[in-house]
Amino acid sequence: AKDAFQMSDACFRRVKAAHVGLDDDDPYAVLGVDPDIETDVLKTTYRELVKQHHPDVMIARGVPAELLSIAEHRMAAINTAYEKAMSERSAA
């Protein structure tokens, strides 16, 4: 399916995670990055995702209150995925 949209694997997993759901066991899919990403790039990507999806940022952008629960859920998923990815890296 990703070939039909001409997307990278990481982009496809990120879009699929946002709209269809995915197996929460893959933190890299949640973060939309490849598993072989460098740790410093992973940290930068995580920080960018936080800047984009944090509920406080969404409020500042004027997002309706009913969409804030989506932002909170997304932030929880991003935080959990980042913690899991970093834990896997430190255990290796």
LUMTI-356375 format. One record per residue: chain; residue in three letters; residue number from 1; x negated, y, z of N, C-alpha, C, O in turn. Coordinates in Angstrom, 3 decimals. Atoms other than C-alpha are relative to their C-alpha. Example, Ala and Ser with C-alpha at 12.3 -4.5 7.8 and 13.67 -1.06 7.14 Angstrom:
BEGIN
{rec 'A' 'Ala' 1 {-0.890 -1.190 0.000} {-12.300 -4.500 7.800} {-0.900 1.200 0.000} {-1.936 1.181 0.665}}
{rec 'A' 'Ser' 2 {0.820 -1.190 -0.060} {-13.670 -1.060 7.140} {0.770 1.090 0.730} {0.261 2.198 0.899}}
END
This chain:
BEGIN
{rec 'A' 'Ala' 1 {-0.825 -1.196 0.000} {0.000 0.000 0.000} {-0.872 1.264 0.000} {-0.532 2.247 -0.659}}
{rec 'A' 'Lys' 2 {0.844 -1.199 -0.060} {-2.833 2.443 0.792} {-0.556 0.365 -1.371} {-0.795 1.538 -1.657}}
{rec 'A' 'Asp' 3 {0.508 -0.275 1.337} {-4.104 2.072 -2.768} {0.997 0.806 -0.827} {0.605 1.626 -1.657}}
{rec 'A' 'Ala' 4 {-1.033 -0.732 0.732} {-0.791 3.374 -4.097} {-0.049 1.493 0.321} {0.305 2.325 -0.515}}
{rec 'A' 'Phe' 5 {0.064 -1.396 -0.425} {-1.343 6.595 -2.145} {-1.406 0.582 -0.117} {-1.619 1.762 0.162}}
{rec 'A' 'Gln' 6 {1.397 -0.404 0.152} {-5.098 6.756 -2.826} {-0.532 0.636 1.288} {-1.056 1.750 1.281}}
{rec 'A' 'Met' 7 {0.455 -0.457 -1.315} {-5.936 7.117 0.871} {-1.165 -0.857 0.471} {-1.299 -2.019 0.087}}
{rec 'A' 'Ser' 8 {1.039 0.788 -0.659} {-8.972 6.064 2.833} {0.667 -0.912 1.023} {1.815 -0.691 1.408}}
{rec 'A' 'Asp' 9 {-0.540 0.911 -1.003} {-8.493 3.213 5.296} {0.382 0.753 1.271} {1.450 0.517 1.837}}
{rec 'A' 'Ala' 10 {-0.258 -0.742 -1.236} {-8.713 5.607 8.247} {1.239 0.876 -0.130} {2.064 0.931 0.781}}
{rec 'A' 'Cys' 11 {-1.163 -0.859 0.221} {-6.182 8.021 6.771} {1.273 -0.834 -0.042} {2.286 -0.450 0.544}}
{rec 'A' 'Phe' 12 {-1.174 0.863 0.085} {-3.776 5.197 5.963} {0.415 -0.506 1.380} {1.601 -0.497 1.712}}
{rec 'A' 'Arg' 13 {-0.324 0.486 -1.344} {-4.016 3.760 9.501} {0.604 1.114 0.850} {1.530 0.868 1.622}}
{rec 'A' 'Arg' 14 {-0.511 -1.120 -0.781} {-3.414 7.213 10.998} {1.445 0.327 -0.397} {2.292 0.543 0.470}}
{rec 'A' 'Val' 15 {-1.357 -0.281 0.473} {-0.333 7.857 8.832} {0.941 -1.128 0.421} {2.058 -0.872 0.871}}
{rec 'A' 'Lys' 16 {-0.821 1.144 -0.396} {0.985 4.357 9.505} {0.286 0.043 1.492} {1.411 -0.220 1.915}}
{rec 'A' 'Ala' 17 {-0.183 -0.072 -1.450} {0.450 4.801 13.246} {1.012 1.070 0.374} {1.811 0.877 1.291}}
{rec 'A' 'Ala' 18 {-0.897 -1.111 -0.314} {2.331 8.103 13.236} {1.436 -0.290 -0.398} {2.365 0.183 0.258}}
{rec 'A' 'His' 19 {-1.347 0.153 0.529} {5.316 6.883 11.234} {0.597 -1.394 0.143} {1.819 -1.539 0.183}}
{rec 'A' 'Val' 20 {-0.505 1.368 -0.050} {5.588 3.111 11.504} {-0.314 -0.648 1.334} {0.414 -1.527 1.796}}
{rec 'A' 'Gly' 21 {0.470 0.645 -1.213} {3.728 2.250 14.658} {-1.105 -0.972 -0.360} {-1.285 -1.317 -1.528}}
{rec 'A' 'Leu' 22 {1.081 0.935 0.236} {0.822 -0.084 15.044} {-0.327 -0.737 1.269} {0.225 -0.464 2.335}}
{rec 'A' 'Asp' 23 {0.458 0.770 -1.140} {-0.853 -2.510 17.321} {-0.894 0.896 0.852} {-1.930 1.370 0.385}}
{rec 'A' 'Asp' 24 {0.754 -0.893 -0.880} {-2.104 -0.492 20.290} {-1.383 -0.535 0.353} {-2.158 0.146 1.024}}
{rec 'A' 'Asp' 25 {1.306 0.570 -0.287} {-5.106 -2.809 20.482} {-1.101 0.619 -0.851} {-2.280 0.378 -0.590}}
{rec 'A' 'Asp' 26 {1.002 -0.602 0.880} {-6.861 -0.806 17.750} {-0.105 1.496 0.280} {0.616 2.287 -0.328}}
{rec 'A' 'Pro' 27 {0.104 -1.420 -0.337} {-7.957 2.509 19.276} {-0.461 0.849 -1.184} {-0.118 2.028 -1.276}}
{rec 'A' 'Tyr' 28 {0.504 -0.753 1.141} {-9.686 3.521 16.058} {1.124 0.351 -0.973} {1.096 1.407 -1.604}}
{rec 'A' 'Ala' 29 {-1.160 -0.291 0.848} {-6.420 3.281 14.117} {0.805 1.146 0.592} {1.272 2.020 -0.138}}
{rec 'A' 'Val' 30 {-0.740 -1.079 -0.660} {-4.711 5.508 16.686} {-0.699 1.337 -0.226} {-0.052 2.360 -0.450}}
{rec 'A' 'Leu' 31 {0.771 -1.230 0.172} {-7.511 8.050 16.349} {-0.224 0.342 -1.476} {-0.664 1.444 -1.801}}
{rec 'A' 'Gly' 32 {0.135 -0.254 1.427} {-7.567 7.700 12.561} {-1.436 0.028 -0.483} {-1.775 0.778 -1.398}}
{rec 'A' 'Val' 33 {1.411 0.048 0.382} {-11.259 6.863 12.309} {-0.417 -1.444 -0.255} {0.267 -2.381 0.157}}
{rec 'A' 'Asp' 34 {0.555 1.327 0.228} {-13.349 3.927 11.150} {-0.714 -0.474 1.264} {-1.299 0.341 1.978}}
{rec 'A' 'Pro' 35 {0.658 0.521 -1.204} {-14.684 1.639 13.905} {-1.501 0.247 0.056} {-2.075 0.276 1.145}}
{rec 'A' 'Asp' 36 {1.453 -0.204 0.005} {-18.283 2.269 12.815} {-0.396 1.476 0.086} {-1.546 1.825 -0.179}}
{rec 'A' 'Ile' 37 {0.270 -1.431 -0.133} {-18.019 6.026 13.396} {-1.042 0.231 1.110} {-1.057 -0.475 2.119}}
{rec 'A' 'Glu' 38 {0.992 -0.357 -1.021} {-20.903 7.594 15.324} {0.717 0.542 1.236} {1.768 1.172 1.113}}
{rec 'A' 'Thr' 39 {-0.642 -0.411 -1.247} {-20.093 8.310 18.980} {0.201 1.504 0.076} {1.252 1.956 0.532}}
{rec 'A' 'Asp' 40 {-0.169 -1.454 -0.065} {-20.698 12.055 18.688} {1.097 0.480 -0.946} {1.796 1.446 -0.637}}
{rec 'A' 'Val' 41 {-1.075 -0.347 0.927} {-18.366 12.225 15.671} {1.348 -0.429 0.579} {2.352 0.259 0.395}}
{rec 'A' 'Leu' 42 {-1.221 0.450 -0.676} {-15.777 10.217 17.621} {0.435 1.031 1.037} {1.616 1.366 1.121}}
{rec 'A' 'Lys' 43 {-0.321 -1.015 -1.005} {-15.963 12.765 20.447} {0.548 1.266 -0.641} {1.518 1.847 -0.153}}
{rec 'A' 'Thr' 44 {-0.465 -1.196 0.707} {-15.571 15.652 18.005} {1.402 -0.215 -0.563} {2.256 0.667 -0.472}}
{rec 'A' 'Thr' 45 {-1.320 0.325 0.545} {-12.620 13.956 16.328} {1.042 0.007 1.098} {2.136 0.541 0.911}}
{rec 'A' 'Tyr' 46 {-0.913 0.019 -1.151} {-10.985 13.359 19.718} {0.348 1.430 0.420} {1.518 1.747 0.634}}
{rec 'A' 'Arg' 47 {-0.254 -1.383 -0.413} {-11.380 17.020 20.667} {0.897 0.729 -0.997} {1.762 1.510 -0.602}}
{rec 'A' 'Glu' 48 {-0.846 -0.617 1.035} {-9.841 18.113 17.355} {1.439 -0.497 0.101} {2.380 0.281 -0.055}}
{rec 'A' 'Leu' 49 {-1.353 0.550 -0.161} {-6.880 15.775 17.876} {0.697 0.613 1.210} {1.895 0.893 1.164}}
{rec 'A' 'Val' 50 {-0.570 -0.629 -1.195} {-6.360 17.225 21.362} {0.438 1.424 -0.332} {1.519 1.855 0.069}}
{rec 'A' 'Lys' 51 {-0.352 -1.377 0.384} {-6.410 20.753 19.914} {1.272 0.042 -0.842} {2.057 0.984 -0.735}}
{rec 'A' 'Gln' 52 {-1.158 0.026 0.887} {-3.777 19.763 17.357} {1.278 -0.462 0.682} {2.363 0.022 0.359}}
{rec 'A' 'His' 53 {-1.193 0.680 -0.517} {-1.424 17.688 19.498} {0.328 0.261 1.465} {1.332 -0.252 1.960}}
{rec 'A' 'His' 54 {-0.263 -0.234 -1.422} {-1.637 18.956 23.087} {1.332 0.735 0.154} {1.588 1.699 -0.568}}
{rec 'A' 'Pro' 55 {-1.302 -0.653 -0.196} {1.850 19.901 24.369} {-0.095 1.504 0.251} {0.756 2.252 -0.230}}
{rec 'A' 'Asp' 56 {0.146 -1.440 -0.245} {0.611 23.303 25.593} {-0.245 0.767 -1.299} {0.259 1.876 -1.479}}
{rec 'A' 'Val' 57 {0.257 -0.616 1.296} {-0.665 24.088 22.101} {1.290 0.032 -0.819} {1.582 1.005 -1.513}}
{rec 'A' 'Met' 58 {-1.268 0.060 0.733} {2.651 22.981 20.648} {0.974 1.066 0.503} {1.688 1.682 -0.289}}
{rec 'A' 'Ile' 59 {-0.861 -1.046 -0.569} {4.513 25.307 23.027} {-0.424 1.359 -0.535} {0.414 2.176 -0.913}}
{rec 'A' 'Ala' 60 {0.514 -1.274 0.498} {2.256 28.177 21.965} {0.348 0.216 -1.475} {0.501 1.352 -1.924}}
{rec 'A' 'Arg' 61 {-0.368 -0.086 1.415} {3.095 27.396 18.338} {1.503 0.198 -0.193} {1.961 0.449 -1.308}}
{rec 'A' 'Gly' 62 {-1.436 -0.191 0.093} {6.797 27.670 19.138} {0.777 -1.247 -0.382} {1.889 -1.154 -0.901}}
{rec 'A' 'Val' 63 {-0.684 1.253 0.310} {7.679 24.009 18.700} {1.207 -0.141 0.922} {1.110 0.153 2.113}}
{rec 'A' 'Pro' 64 {-1.192 0.175 -0.837} {11.208 23.249 19.926} {-0.245 -0.985 1.147} {-1.020 -1.933 1.019}}
{rec 'A' 'Ala' 65 {0.191 0.808 -1.208} {11.442 21.704 23.389} {0.252 -1.479 -0.242} {-0.421 -2.323 0.351}}
{rec 'A' 'Glu' 66 {-0.304 1.412 0.234} {12.949 18.485 22.056} {-1.138 -0.738 -0.709} {-1.178 -1.968 -0.678}}
{rec 'A' 'Leu' 67 {1.149 0.637 0.640} {9.758 17.817 20.084} {-1.200 -0.142 0.937} {-2.177 -0.814 0.608}}
{rec 'A' 'Leu' 68 {1.122 0.082 -0.941} {7.517 18.222 23.113} {-0.210 -1.408 0.532} {-1.344 -1.798 0.811}}
{rec 'A' 'Ser' 69 {0.172 1.377 -0.483} {8.204 14.669 24.275} {-0.793 -0.823 -1.017} {-1.548 -1.718 -0.636}}
{rec 'A' 'Ile' 70 {0.794 0.678 1.030} {6.784 13.463 20.952} {-1.471 0.379 0.160} {-2.348 -0.482 0.082}}
{rec 'A' 'Ala' 71 {1.376 -0.462 -0.198} {3.669 15.579 21.533} {-0.615 -0.642 1.241} {-1.785 -1.023 1.227}}
{rec 'A' 'Glu' 72 {0.506 0.629 -1.229} {3.327 14.188 25.069} {-0.329 -1.466 -0.243} {-1.363 -1.959 0.208}}
{rec 'A' 'His' 73 {0.238 1.409 0.313} {3.643 10.615 23.798} {-1.243 -0.148 -0.874} {-2.070 -1.030 -0.645}}
{rec 'A' 'Arg' 74 {1.147 0.051 0.902} {1.130 11.280 21.026} {-1.293 0.268 0.769} {-2.295 -0.411 0.545}}
{rec 'A' 'Met' 75 {1.204 -0.300 -0.791} {-1.356 12.826 23.488} {-0.368 -1.180 0.888} {-1.546 -1.502 1.035}}
{rec 'A' 'Ala' 76 {0.284 1.169 -0.833} {-1.009 9.833 25.800} {-0.649 -1.102 -0.825} {-1.589 -1.749 -0.363}}
{rec 'A' 'Ala' 77 {0.573 1.017 0.878} {-1.742 7.496 22.889} {-1.423 0.367 -0.408} {-2.301 -0.495 -0.448}}
{rec 'A' 'Ile' 78 {1.334 -0.467 0.384} {-4.729 9.605 21.796} {-0.970 -0.172 1.163} {-2.082 -0.665 0.973}}
{rec 'A' 'Asn' 79 {0.867 0.128 -1.183} {-6.161 9.705 25.334} {-0.325 -1.458 0.296} {-1.477 -1.792 0.571}}
{rec 'A' 'Thr' 80 {0.211 1.424 -0.273} {-5.699 5.959 25.848} {-0.933 -0.612 -1.034} {-1.828 -1.384 -0.690}}
{rec 'A' 'Ala' 81 {0.839 0.535 1.066} {-7.263 5.154 22.484} {-1.451 0.464 0.150} {-2.381 -0.323 -0.023}}
{rec 'A' 'Tyr' 82 {1.358 -0.529 -0.168} {-10.253 7.408 23.120} {-0.704 -0.682 1.174} {-1.862 -1.084 1.061}}
{rec 'A' 'Glu' 83 {0.584 0.665 -1.168} {-10.844 5.934 26.573} {-0.381 -1.448 -0.323} {-1.437 -1.927 0.090}}
{rec 'A' 'Lys' 84 {0.273 1.393 0.358} {-10.634 2.410 25.154} {-1.205 -0.088 -0.944} {-2.073 -0.943 -0.765}}
{rec 'A' 'Ala' 85 {1.126 0.016 0.945} {-13.017 3.185 22.267} {-1.316 0.284 0.725} {-2.322 -0.381 0.479}}
{rec 'A' 'Met' 86 {1.225 -0.339 -0.728} {-15.543 4.787 24.602} {-0.397 -1.127 0.948} {-1.584 -1.407 1.117}}
{rec 'A' 'Ser' 87 {0.283 1.132 -0.882} {-15.249 1.890 27.043} {-0.632 -1.163 -0.775} {-1.580 -1.791 -0.303}}
{rec 'A' 'Glu' 88 {0.556 1.069 0.837} {-15.907 -0.615 24.253} {-1.435 0.322 -0.382} {-2.286 -0.567 -0.422}}
{rec 'A' 'Arg' 89 {1.353 -0.403 0.406} {-18.962 1.369 23.188} {-0.982 -0.108 1.162} {-2.133 -0.496 0.961}}
{rec 'A' 'Ser' 90 {0.915 0.079 -1.137} {-20.422 1.519 26.693} {-0.241 -1.437 0.433} {-1.271 -1.740 1.035}}
{rec 'A' 'Ala' 91 {0.152 1.405 -0.361} {-19.872 -2.210 27.184} {-0.904 -0.737 -0.985} {-1.446 -1.797 -0.670}}
{rec 'A' 'Ala' 92 {0.785 0.688 1.040} {-21.717 -3.068 23.970} {-1.476 0.107 0.223} {-2.260 -0.420 -0.566}}
END
